[in-house]
Amino acid sequence: MSLSLTLACLWALVANVLAMTPSRDNHWRNAYILIAIGIPIVGYVTVQHGHWTGLLVLAAGCSVLRWPVIYLGRWLRRGMRQSKGPAE
């Protein structure tokens, strides 16, 4: 297995272990750290193995960090609704 896929599997293992530990802030601090580490790993996997494998690793990361993704989607939808002005 290549280094990039090994790092992605290690990231997933660490993410699952962190999810099992108690947290006072509902794991948001862990999520920010995992996102900051995970984005370069997804890029590295994409460079080494192509777009489809990169998308598969990205989907796996989004399934682990589903609440930050849900809140991002809500924030983007709210921003799109507010940016639409009255039709003239």
C-alpha distances in whole Angstrom, upper triangle without the diagonal:
4,7,8,7,7,10,11,10,12,15,15,16,18,20,21,22,24,26,27,29,32,33,37,36,34,30,31,30,27,26,27,25,22,23,23,20,18,20,18,15,15,17,14,12,15,15,11,11,15,17,17,13,15,18,16,14,18,20,18,19,22,22,22,24,27,30,29,29,32,34,33,34,37,38,37,39,42,42,42,45,47,46,48,52,55,55,58
4,6,6,6,9,10,11,12,14,16,17,18,20,21,23,24,26,28,29,33,33,36,35,33,30,30,29,26,25,26,23,21,21,21,18,16,17,15,12,13,14,11,9,12,12,8,9,13,16,16,12,13,17,16,14,17,19,18,18,22,23,22,24,26,29,28,28,31,33,31,32,36,36,35,38,40,40,40,43,45,44,46,50,53,53,56
4,6,5,6,9,10,10,12,14,15,16,18,20,21,22,24,26,27,30,31,34,32,31,27,28,26,23,23,23,20,18,19,18,15,14,15,13,10,12,13,9,9,12,12,9,11,14,17,17,14,14,17,16,14,17,19,17,17,21,22,21,22,25,28,27,26,30,31,30,31,35,35,34,37,39,39,39,42,44,43,45,49,52,53,55
4,5,5,6,9,10,10,12,14,15,16,19,20,21,23,25,26,29,29,32,30,29,25,25,24,21,20,21,18,16,16,16,13,11,12,10,7,8,9,6,5,9,9,7,9,12,14,14,11,10,14,13,10,13,16,14,14,18,19,18,19,22,25,24,23,27,28,26,28,31,31,30,33,36,35,36,39,40,39,42,45,48,49,51
4,5,5,6,8,10,11,12,14,15,17,18,20,21,23,25,28,28,31,30,28,25,25,24,21,20,21,19,16,17,17,14,12,13,12,9,9,11,9,6,10,11,9,9,12,14,13,9,10,13,11,9,12,14,12,13,16,17,16,18,21,24,23,22,26,28,26,27,31,31,31,33,36,35,36,39,40,40,42,45,49,49,52
4,5,5,6,9,10,11,12,14,15,17,18,20,22,23,27,27,30,29,28,24,25,24,20,20,21,19,16,17,17,14,13,15,14,10,12,14,11,10,13,14,12,12,16,17,17,13,13,16,14,12,15,17,14,14,18,18,17,19,22,25,24,24,27,29,28,29,32,33,33,35,37,37,38,41,42,42,44,48,51,52,55
4,5,5,6,9,10,10,12,14,15,16,18,20,21,24,25,28,26,25,21,22,21,17,17,18,15,12,14,14,10,9,12,10,7,10,12,9,9,13,14,12,13,16,17,17,14,13,16,14,11,13,16,13,12,16,17,15,17,20,23,21,21,25,26,25,27,30,30,30,33,35,35,36,39,40,39,42,45,49,49,52
4,5,5,6,9,10,10,12,14,15,16,19,20,23,24,27,25,23,20,20,20,16,15,16,14,11,12,13,10,8,10,10,6,8,11,9,8,11,13,12,12,14,15,15,11,10,12,11,7,10,12,10,9,13,14,12,14,17,20,19,18,22,23,22,24,27,27,27,30,32,32,33,36,37,37,39,43,46,47,50
4,5,5,6,9,10,11,12,14,15,17,19,22,23,26,25,23,20,21,21,17,16,18,16,13,15,16,13,11,14,14,10,11,14,13,11,14,16,15,15,17,18,17,13,13,15,12,9,12,13,10,10,14,14,12,15,18,20,20,20,23,25,24,26,29,29,30,32,34,34,35,38,39,40,42,45,48,49,52
4,5,5,6,8,10,11,12,14,16,17,20,21,24,24,22,19,20,19,15,15,17,14,11,14,15,11,10,14,14,10,13,15,14,13,17,18,17,17,20,20,20,16,16,17,16,12,14,16,13,12,16,16,13,15,18,21,20,21,24,25,25,27,30,30,30,33,35,35,36,39,40,40,43,46,49,50,54
4,5,5,6,9,10,10,12,14,16,19,19,22,21,19,16,16,15,12,12,13,11,8,10,11,8,7,11,11,9,10,14,13,12,15,17,17,17,19,19,19,16,14,16,14,11,12,14,11,9,12,13,10,12,15,17,17,17,20,22,21,23,26,26,27,29,31,31,33,35,36,37,39,42,46,47,50
4,6,5,6,9,10,11,13,15,18,18,22,21,18,15,16,16,13,12,14,13,9,11,14,11,9,13,14,11,12,15,15,14,17,19,18,18,20,19,18,15,14,15,13,10,11,12,8,8,11,10,8,10,13,16,16,16,19,21,21,22,25,26,26,28,30,31,32,35,36,37,39,42,45,46,50
4,5,5,6,9,10,11,13,17,18,21,21,19,16,17,17,13,14,16,14,11,14,16,13,12,16,17,14,15,19,18,17,20,22,21,21,23,23,22,18,18,19,16,13,15,15,12,11,14,13,10,13,16,18,18,19,22,23,24,26,28,29,30,32,33,34,36,38,39,40,42,46,49,50,53
4,5,5,6,9,10,11,14,15,18,18,16,13,15,14,10,11,14,11,9,12,14,11,11,15,16,14,15,19,18,18,21,23,22,22,24,24,23,20,19,20,18,15,16,17,13,12,15,14,11,12,16,17,17,19,21,22,23,25,27,27,29,31,32,33,35,37,38,39,41,44,48,49,52
4,6,5,6,9,10,13,13,17,16,14,10,12,12,8,8,11,10,7,10,12,11,10,14,15,14,15,18,18,18,20,23,22,22,24,23,22,19,18,18,17,14,14,14,11,9,12,11,7,9,12,14,14,15,18,19,19,21,23,24,25,27,29,30,31,33,34,35,38,41,44,46,49
4,5,5,7,9,12,13,17,17,14,11,14,14,11,11,15,13,11,14,16,15,14,17,19,17,17,21,21,20,22,25,25,24,26,25,24,21,20,20,18,15,16,15,12,11,13,11,8,10,13,14,15,17,19,20,21,23,25,26,27,29,30,32,33,35,36,38,40,43,46,47,51
4,5,5,7,10,12,16,16,14,12,15,14,11,12,15,14,12,15,17,15,15,19,20,18,20,23,23,22,25,27,27,26,28,28,27,24,23,23,21,18,19,19,16,14,16,15,11,13,16,17,18,20,21,23,24,26,27,28,30,32,33,34,36,38,39,40,42,46,49,50,54
4,5,5,8,9,13,13,11,8,11,11,7,9,12,11,10,13,15,14,14,18,19,18,19,23,23,22,25,27,27,27,29,28,27,25,23,23,22,19,19,19,16,14,16,15,11,12,14,15,15,18,19,20,21,24,25,25,27,29,30,31,33,35,36,37,40,43,46,48,51
4,6,8,9,12,12,9,7,10,11,9,9,13,13,11,14,17,16,15,19,21,19,20,24,24,23,26,28,28,28,29,28,27,25,23,23,21,18,18,18,15,13,14,13,9,10,12,12,14,16,17,18,20,22,23,24,26,28,28,30,32,33,34,36,38,41,44,46,49
4,7,9,13,14,11,10,14,14,12,13,16,16,15,18,20,19,19,22,24,22,23,27,27,26,29,31,31,31,32,31,30,27,26,26,24,21,21,21,18,16,18,16,12,14,15,16,17,20,20,21,23,25,26,27,29,31,32,33,35,37,38,39,42,45,48,49,53
4,6,10,12,10,9,13,13,10,13,16,15,15,18,20,19,19,23,25,23,25,28,28,28,30,33,33,32,34,33,32,30,28,28,26,24,23,23,20,18,20,18,15,15,17,17,18,21,22,22,24,26,27,28,30,32,32,34,36,37,38,40,42,45,48,50,54
4,7,9,8,8,12,12,11,14,16,16,16,19,21,21,22,25,27,26,27,30,31,31,33,35,35,35,37,35,35,32,31,30,29,26,26,25,23,21,21,20,17,16,18,17,18,21,22,21,24,26,26,27,30,31,31,33,35,36,37,39,41,44,47,49,53
4,6,6,6,9,9,9,11,14,14,15,17,19,20,20,23,25,25,26,29,30,30,32,35,35,35,36,35,34,32,30,30,29,26,25,25,23,20,20,20,16,15,17,15,16,19,20,19,21,24,24,24,27,29,29,30,33,34,34,36,39,41,44,47,50
4,6,7,9,10,11,13,15,16,17,19,20,22,23,25,27,27,28,31,32,33,34,37,38,38,38,37,37,35,32,32,31,28,27,27,25,22,22,22,19,17,19,16,17,20,20,19,21,24,24,24,27,28,28,29,32,33,33,35,38,40,43,46,49
4,5,6,7,9,10,12,13,15,16,18,19,20,22,25,25,26,29,30,30,32,34,36,36,36,34,34,32,30,29,29,26,25,25,23,20,20,20,17,15,16,13,13,17,17,16,18,21,20,20,23,25,24,25,28,29,29,31,34,36,39,42,45
4,6,8,9,9,12,14,14,15,18,19,19,21,24,24,25,27,29,29,30,33,34,34,34,32,32,30,28,27,26,24,22,22,20,18,17,17,14,12,13,10,11,15,15,14,16,19,19,19,22,24,23,25,28,28,29,31,33,36,39,41,45
4,6,5,6,9,10,10,12,14,15,16,18,21,21,21,24,25,26,27,30,31,31,31,30,29,27,25,25,24,21,20,20,18,15,15,15,12,10,12,10,10,14,15,14,16,19,19,19,22,24,24,25,28,29,29,31,34,37,40,42,45
4,5,5,6,9,10,10,12,14,15,16,19,20,20,23,24,25,26,29,30,30,30,29,29,27,24,24,24,21,19,19,18,15,14,15,13,10,12,9,8,12,13,12,13,16,17,16,19,21,21,22,25,26,26,28,31,34,37,39,42
4,5,5,6,9,10,11,13,14,16,18,19,20,22,24,24,26,28,29,30,30,29,29,27,25,25,25,22,20,21,20,16,16,17,14,12,14,13,11,15,16,15,16,19,20,19,21,24,24,24,27,29,29,30,33,36,39,41,44
4,5,5,6,9,10,11,12,14,16,16,18,20,21,22,24,26,27,27,28,27,27,25,22,22,22,19,18,18,17,13,14,15,12,10,13,12,11,14,16,16,16,20,21,20,22,25,25,26,28,30,31,32,35,37,41,43,46
4,5,5,6,9,10,10,12,15,15,16,18,20,20,22,24,25,25,26,24,24,22,20,19,19,16,15,15,14,11,11,12,9,7,10,9,8,10,13,12,13,16,17,17,19,21,22,23,25,27,27,28,31,34,37,39,43
4,5,5,6,9,10,11,13,15,15,17,19,20,21,23,25,26,26,24,25,23,20,20,21,18,16,17,16,13,13,15,13,10,12,12,9,12,14,13,13,16,18,17,18,21,22,22,24,26,26,27,30,33,36,38,41
4,5,5,6,8,10,12,13,14,16,17,19,20,22,23,24,25,24,25,23,20,20,21,17,16,18,16,13,14,16,13,11,15,14,12,14,17,17,16,20,21,20,22,25,25,25,27,30,30,31,34,37,40,42,45
4,5,5,6,8,11,10,12,14,15,16,18,20,21,21,22,21,22,19,17,17,17,14,12,14,13,9,11,13,10,9,12,13,11,13,16,16,16,18,21,20,21,24,25,25,27,30,30,31,33,37,40,42,45
4,5,5,6,9,10,10,12,14,15,16,18,20,20,21,19,20,18,15,15,16,13,11,13,12,9,10,12,11,8,11,12,9,11,14,14,13,16,18,17,18,21,22,22,24,27,27,27,30,33,37,38,41
4,6,6,8,9,11,12,13,15,16,18,20,21,21,20,21,20,16,17,18,15,13,16,15,12,13,16,14,12,15,16,13,14,17,17,15,18,21,19,20,23,24,24,25,28,29,28,31,35,38,40,42
4,6,6,7,9,11,11,13,15,16,17,19,20,19,20,18,15,16,17,13,13,15,14,11,13,16,14,13,16,17,15,16,19,19,18,21,23,22,23,26,27,27,29,31,32,32,35,38,41,43,45
4,6,5,6,9,10,10,12,14,15,16,17,16,17,14,12,13,13,10,9,12,11,8,10,13,11,10,14,16,13,14,17,18,16,19,22,21,21,24,26,26,27,30,31,31,33,37,40,41,44
4,5,5,6,9,10,11,13,14,15,15,14,16,14,11,12,13,10,8,12,12,9,11,14,13,12,15,16,14,13,17,18,15,18,21,20,19,23,25,24,25,28,29,28,31,34,38,38,41
4,5,5,6,9,10,10,12,14,14,14,16,14,11,13,15,12,11,15,15,12,14,17,16,16,18,20,18,17,21,21,19,21,24,23,23,26,28,27,28,31,32,31,34,37,40,41,44
4,5,5,6,9,10,11,12,13,13,15,12,9,12,12,9,9,13,12,10,13,16,15,15,18,20,18,18,21,22,20,22,25,25,24,27,30,29,30,33,34,33,36,39,43,43,46
4,5,5,6,9,10,10,11,10,11,9,6,8,9,6,6,10,10,9,11,14,14,14,16,19,17,16,19,21,19,20,23,23,22,25,27,27,27,31,32,31,33,37,40,41,43
4,5,5,6,9,10,10,9,12,10,7,10,12,10,9,13,14,12,14,17,17,17,19,22,19,18,22,23,20,21,25,24,23,26,28,27,28,31,32,31,33,37,40,40,43
4,5,5,6,8,10,11,13,11,8,12,13,11,11,15,15,14,17,19,19,19,22,24,22,21,25,26,23,25,28,28,27,30,32,31,31,35,36,35,37,40,44,44,47
4,5,5,6,7,9,10,7,6,9,10,8,10,13,13,12,15,17,17,18,20,23,22,20,24,26,23,24,28,28,27,29,32,31,32,35,36,35,37,41,44,44,47
4,6,5,5,5,8,6,4,8,10,9,10,13,14,14,16,18,19,19,21,24,22,20,24,25,23,23,27,27,25,28,31,30,30,33,35,33,35,39,42,42,44
4,6,6,8,11,10,8,12,13,12,13,16,17,17,19,22,22,22,24,27,25,23,27,28,26,26,30,30,28,31,33,32,32,36,37,36,37,41,44,44,46
4,6,9,11,9,9,13,13,12,14,17,17,18,20,22,22,23,26,28,27,25,29,30,28,29,33,32,31,33,36,35,35,39,40,39,41,44,47,47,50
4,7,8,6,7,10,11,11,13,15,16,17,19,21,21,23,24,28,26,24,28,30,27,28,32,32,30,32,35,35,34,38,39,38,40,43,46,46,49
4,6,6,6,9,10,11,12,14,16,17,18,20,22,23,24,27,26,23,26,28,26,26,30,30,28,30,33,32,32,35,37,36,37,40,43,43,45
4,6,5,6,9,10,10,12,14,15,16,18,20,21,21,24,23,20,23,25,23,23,26,27,25,27,30,29,28,32,34,32,33,37,40,39,42
4,5,5,6,9,10,10,12,14,15,17,19,20,20,24,23,20,23,25,23,23,26,27,25,27,30,30,29,32,34,33,34,38,41,40,43
4,5,5,6,9,10,11,12,14,15,17,18,19,23,22,20,23,25,23,23,27,28,26,28,31,31,31,34,36,35,36,40,43,43,45
4,5,5,6,9,10,11,12,14,15,16,18,21,19,17,20,23,20,21,24,25,23,25,29,28,28,31,33,32,34,37,40,40,43
4,5,5,6,9,10,10,12,14,15,15,19,18,15,18,20,18,18,22,23,21,23,26,26,25,28,30,30,31,35,37,37,40
4,5,5,6,9,10,11,13,14,15,18,18,16,18,21,20,19,23,24,23,25,28,28,28,30,33,32,34,37,40,40,43
4,5,5,6,9,10,11,12,14,17,17,15,18,20,19,19,23,24,23,25,28,28,28,31,33,32,34,38,41,41,44
4,5,5,6,9,10,10,12,15,14,11,15,17,15,16,19,20,19,21,24,24,24,27,29,29,30,34,37,37,41
4,5,5,6,9,10,10,13,13,11,13,16,15,15,18,20,19,20,23,24,24,26,29,29,30,34,36,37,40
4,5,5,6,9,10,13,14,12,15,17,17,17,20,22,21,23,26,26,27,29,31,32,33,37,40,40,44
4,5,5,6,8,11,11,10,13,15,14,15,18,19,19,22,24,24,25,28,29,30,32,35,38,39,42
4,5,5,5,9,8,7,9,12,11,12,15,16,16,18,20,21,22,24,26,27,28,32,35,36,39
4,6,5,9,10,9,10,13,14,14,16,18,19,20,22,24,24,26,28,29,31,34,37,38,41
4,6,9,10,10,12,14,15,16,18,19,20,22,24,25,26,28,30,31,33,36,39,40,44
4,6,6,7,9,11,11,13,15,16,17,19,21,22,23,25,26,27,30,33,36,37,41
4,6,5,6,9,10,11,12,14,15,17,18,20,21,23,24,26,27,31,34,35,38
4,5,5,6,8,10,11,12,14,15,16,18,20,21,23,24,26,29,32,34,37
4,5,5,6,9,10,10,12,14,15,16,18,20,21,22,25,28,31,33,36
4,5,5,6,9,10,11,12,14,15,16,18,20,21,23,26,29,31,34
4,5,5,6,9,10,11,12,14,15,17,19,20,22,25,28,29,33
4,5,5,6,9,10,10,12,14,15,16,18,20,23,26,28,32
4,5,5,6,9,10,10,12,14,15,16,19,22,25,27,30
4,5,5,6,9,10,11,12,14,15,17,20,23,25,28
4,5,5,6,9,10,11,12,14,16,19,22,23,27
4,6,5,6,9,10,11,12,15,18,21,23,26
4,5,5,6,9,10,10,13,16,19,21,24
4,5,5,6,9,10,11,14,17,19,22
4,5,5,6,9,10,13,16,18,21
4,5,5,6,9,12,15,17,20
4,5,5,6,10,13,14,18
4,6,6,9,11,13,16
4,6,7,10,13,16
4,6,10,12,14
4,7,8,11
4,6,9
4,6
4
